[in-house]
């Protein structure tokens, strides 16, 4: 302990101190700390037992007061203060109504809306020393509705262990957690308060003698829930380094409840301020008084909520946000990110006393609990009971028979009800959470059970004071451990007396604080450094199920309440509508899905991991097979797509980064399951990406309902994109093409496991769209993919396009490192440096590695990171360009494009046709396929070639504002059509495989992409036919159009449904047999003829199916002649004016 120094006064240094100095005030024994927001003056205090000096700083503001127009919104950092802030008085907690009978009159209001303050309690320290104290940040709330006055829990015992204590106030209930599920009001403002305070602590705690790298977040009840949620929040990474969760978990069914937007607007109605939009909601609720909002809060819940939902009552608490990049983007049970901070978690032995307090006060009310018993599911199960169904009554019967003598709640036995309510509200969910952590945490988990009942059990005493019976009130109630960790003011005399007597209570208190403080210091409650502790608290393992039992002694035990927790495990699994499939990696639990087609359903297994997460030191490296999972893996929700920087090219305009690096999952949708016998159903594996930069999120975009009707299994695969999937240094360490390796590993997993889902491992079709089609095409040439699929469908993309295999991958990798301010000289340096850069930064910086004029200079498209030709090495996927490889394809191929792919590519010219003047002036000439030559730009021969193209595509030889359709045709030909047609000819002429060629030309109500692209158009010239990806909504259910499908399916003569049925039948017959029309039956006597060497047969898909030959041959001939003509003129790969050679 540093000696006290009192040689300076505030006036001596008021103007001369710099940020970071700590000044003591002569005579007053106060300390001034110059924080980054301004100076704060604390007061000197002494601990209650050992009289150790410390400093208290009460009410330091960390945010602008959330009042006025800031009510309900995310907190804004405090702007600071100019005068010294006298931090000597406790601030009121955040506004609330009392819901705890132990604390006083129910529904009594206290607190203020201006409440975003924190308190710092720091041991005396030597500011010149490099030694810093660990920090505990204490958060307490009760179900996000109530908190406490800061002085209720004094820091004395932790101070004596040289631990700084910080207490945080955050907003509660409607003020902290109202949500409209949109950008204006996403919810979770109360959690954002905590996050902002943690940032304040990181920036300032060193000035109080604290170690910013040893911050432990400690929460009780709702505070524990908040801490747990922040454990799974990327924004909180690095802000704390250990976590203590006491008597609370976000796995409880009470938290993260659904439909918060409906509750918000219902609350507005209840306070007579009905609103029609989020903006009006905010305005109207800002006009309401705090009392109005809090009193009506519970009425925002749907009627009979606890009966119908089987969950606790919590109107406003944390929510899972709609935004994938929101603060809370996923439920904890669906997160597979590896936790990497040590966690201490546990509960008290009689947590149920609080929930049963009404019955302990009036046991006769237990007769009503028996008569009107309501089932409460302890965790989110993904299902609920219909209260009018026999299953609900059967489940209630099971619960009653387990917990209550003779299956009935008796007035004389309240203890049974205490046990029941404690298990469902707190104890089982916490045990469940601990088992979850043990599955995926990289750091140790320490499990405890506090069972001591002594003089310092303040909460229990208060409960018993309002109880008329004591049956079942042994042990410790919720929060009883707090008066052993902190000084509870009303027990001050007791502490002194107990200390003098050296009683059991004070021994428990000393041991508890010592263990907690050790955890804050070392991440280990019984470290080797502390030789005074006589036992070793080992981390929790599911295999041994050991925990620390805390009574008057501390003892390691195992199988805590095993019988009771097993009951809930079995009950939940029994009634869960799970579809369990046992794969080679472990069991997966899927779900039944109601099809859009009447009276049909299928089974979905979403987000099955096929590889270990490519994160941390695995980033940029080849995927490795997932090691499997010991318990049933819940696969009922889509997992995020792979990290990418999203552009508004689908039905919903939305910009920015989204997704996750932990993304190597696949989803399986199957029409049937039969554990008894093999079904041998064909499987289609669908891969979608846009130029290897963007992808989609599984069935949230495209649902498989129509394939299910045809008895075809659908699999969607996530693979890495951009630099994360295709960074290359062109050596063995970073060869590139890991995104391709991801898909190959997924196919290997399917080869071994698809049989368990009813699939035939010898009938797998690989189907891709856009970049996904290019990927499928590349795998046709990859020896390591041989035998993993048996047919291929290529939709609107081919690897022969000049956009792909552009080269220069090492230079691009080094350029990316420079852009990230991580210049690197070797592949090892590059890997190490870029593994430290956030994925968000990488995706944003990727486009910068390509020079804006590169495409114009070499007349081919440019991509930052995509598949490459690798150097020869044992793990190489592609070592030759397709044109340098022998075309040894022996599986059937379906390949095609959409008739007006150029609509999306020239969308801006349809909105602003005047821009076509620039398209003419700065005409972009690109070769549609790779050539081994290019023009030297700004040479006469280059301009002659440009004019040659213009004369072919544009009336009068130039791009007209009035005729964007001509430019649309040109762009579609160079970007898509010609390369697809060229591929068809190559494969038909040089391979043994049948090639089925199509053009999708239909324009109907399901052309979602085209409708999106044309929504702001003012010129529709040339916009007939189908835009890119329009065909997908005639194969899958595009979920943005579900109402349109529903209407069309009810119509007797829907042309869209007729086209859809024809397409699905063609595609699924090809998937089943390798021939889209194996018989004339089911195709109206129509036969799709494959391409031959002499005849380029092409199916034109419109309201009627028609076979055409040599479609658009004039455009094909133009490019054939153009490419050959200039190839003959190239010298050393360059075409330029001959006079320059003189």
Secondary structure, DSSP 4 states (H G I P E B T S, - for coil): -PPP-----HHHHTTT--TT-EEEETTTTEEEEEETTEEEEEEEEE-TTT--EEEEEEEEE-B----GGGTTSPP-B----SSPEE--SPPP-B-EE---GGGSSTT-EE-BS---EEEEEEE---TT-S--EEEEEEEEEBTTTB---GGGSB-HHHHTTTEEEEEE----HHHHH---SSSS--S-HHHHHHHHHHHHHHHHGGGGTEEEEEEEEEEEEHHHHHHHHHHT-GGGTTT-SEEEEES--TTBTTSS-S-HHHHHHHHHHHTT---SSHHHHHHHHHHS-HHHHHHTGGGGSPTTHHHHH-S---SS-----SSTTSSS-S-GGG--PPB-SEEEEEEETTTHHHHTHHHHH-GGGHHHHHHT-----SB--S----TTSHHHHHHHHHHHHHHSGGGS--TT-HHHHHHHHHIIIIIHHHHHHHHHHHHHBSS-EEEEEE---STT-HHHHHHHHT-S--TT--S--TTTTHHHHSB-GGGHHHHHHHHHHT-HHHHHHHHHHHHHHHHHHHS-TT-TT-TT--S--PPP-TTT-EEEEESSSEEEEESTTHHHHHHHHHHHHHHS--EEEE-SS-EEEEEEEE-SSTT-EEEEEEEEE-B----GGGTTSPP-B----SSPEE--SPPPPBSEEE-S-SSS---EEE-BS---EEEEEES---SSS---EEEEEEEEEBTTTB---GGGTEE-HHHHHTT-EEEEE----HHHHH---SSSSS-S-HHHHHHHHHHHHHHHHGGGGTEEEEEEEEEEEEHHHHHHHHHTT-GGGTTS-SEEEEES--TTBTTS----HHHHHHHHHHHTT---SSHHHHHHHHTTS-HHHHHHHGGGGS-TTHHHHHTS---SS---PPPS-TT-S--S-GGGS-----SEEEEEEETTTHHHHTHHHHH-GGGHHHHHHT-----SB--S-EE-TTSHHHHHHHHHHHHHHSGGGS--TT-HHHHHHHHHIIIIIHHHHHHHHHHHHH-SS-EEEEEE---STT-HHHHHHHTT-S--TT--S--TTGGGGGTSEEGGGHHHHHHHHHSTT-HHHHHHHHHHHHHHHHHHHS-TTSSSTTTTT---PPP-SS--EEEEESSSEEEEESTTHHHHHHHHHHHHHHHTT-BTTEE--GGGG-
